[in-house]
């Protein structure tokens, strides 16, 4: 019975880690998205100023 409990605990740990990684990836993509947009605006502004 103890082994099953251990397995469940390990499984939960892995699941929590996975969701943490997914959250981090989403955040990263979001940041990259914002950065990309600001880069586009910067280049658009610098082109318009020339």
C-alpha positions as a printed NumPy array, in Angstrom:
array([[  0.   ,   0.   ,   0.   ],
       [  2.88 ,   2.362,   0.799],
       [  4.302,   1.974,  -2.706],
       [  1.083,   3.162,  -4.315],
       [  1.056,   6.24 ,  -2.081],
       [  4.68 ,   6.979,  -3.021],
       [  3.815,   6.649,  -6.699],
       [  0.871,   9.022,  -6.352],
       [  3.031,  11.587,  -4.532],
       [  5.758,  11.353,  -7.203],
       [  3.153,  11.663,  -9.95 ],
       [  1.693,  14.787,  -8.331],
       [  5.172,  16.317,  -8.015],
       [  5.821,  15.735, -11.706],
       [  2.43 ,  17.2  , -12.643],
       [  3.126,  20.33 , -10.59 ],
       [  6.551,  20.714, -12.224],
       [  4.988,  20.298, -15.675],
       [  2.382,  22.975, -15.043],
       [  5.13 ,  25.261, -13.713],
       [  7.137,  24.768, -16.888],
       [  4.062,  25.414, -19.034],
       [  3.352,  28.613, -17.131],
       [  6.972,  29.707, -17.634],
       [  6.769,  28.966, -21.375],
       [  3.565,  30.989, -21.688],
       [  5.19 ,  33.88 , -19.847],
       [  8.246,  33.652, -22.093],
       [  6.126,  33.61 , -25.253],
       [  4.142,  36.564, -23.938],
       [  7.337,  38.517, -23.229],
       [  8.756,  37.647, -26.664],
       [  5.458,  38.751, -28.213],
       [  5.594,  42.126, -26.471],
       [  9.262,  42.497, -27.374],
       [  8.486,  41.687, -31.013],
       [  5.7  ,  44.263, -31.11 ],
       [  7.892,  46.956, -29.556],
       [ 10.664,  46.124, -32.048],
       [  8.21 ,  46.502, -34.929],
       [  7.029,  49.863, -33.603],
       [ 10.616,  51.009, -33.102],
       [ 11.596,  50.11 , -36.663],
       [  8.39 ,  51.672, -38.   ],
       [  9.097,  54.897, -36.086],
       [ 12.751,  55.04 , -37.137],
       [ 11.781,  54.442, -40.783],
       [  9.113,  57.161, -40.574],
       [ 11.608,  59.625, -39.061],
       [ 14.128,  59.264, -41.888]])
